[in-house]
Amino acid sequence: MIVNTVLKKSIVINNIMSEELNEMVGDLLSQLNDANKKAEKLKVENDLLTKENIEKFVVENAGKLIKESIEVVGNVKDYISSAPESKDVSSLADLIAATSTAIETLNKIIVSDKKNETIIKAKDMDIKSRKELRESDNTTKLLATREQVFKMLIDSANKSAKIIDAEILDSKKLED
């Protein structure tokens, strides 16, 4: 009877353990399925990379990379300070160097974009100023023939000239 009771208890324990194992295996399978779905989603997102959206992709992912690298540097720094080893310190130094290079590259992209915008604005201003100069030159130039210019000069001289009435009283010649 004791053997029967022990046997029954072991069967019950085995059933409980097998249920727990089934749950664990189910959890692992669902995690693997989720990981596969995420990997497929990332693959689809990478396929959508085109020439037009490559700048947006670079800026967004460089930003994410930099943020995550800085977080990892903080975590690794805490880990290394508690138990420093030469290979861990070297890894931290490499991580810091890679992060600073990524930041520098992103900064170069930003500076390049601003430089291009400035060049475009300067060219637009140059074109507008040249256009205005051409227009002002055209308005100040007179388009007239030679005869018209002479006629305008004579007319303006006649309008501004005052007629003086003069009488000759004595005509004396001057001698040398």
Buried (B, 14 or more C-beta within 10 A) or exposed (E): EEEEEEEEEEEEEEEEEEEEEEEEEEEEEEEEEEEEEEEEEEEEEEEEEEEEEEEEBBBEEBEEBBEEBBEEBEEBBEEBEEEEEEEEEEEBEEBBEBBEEBBEEBEEBEEEEEEEEEEEEEEEEEEEEEEEEEEEEEEEEEEEEEEEEEEEEEEEEEEEEEEEEEEEEEEEEEEE
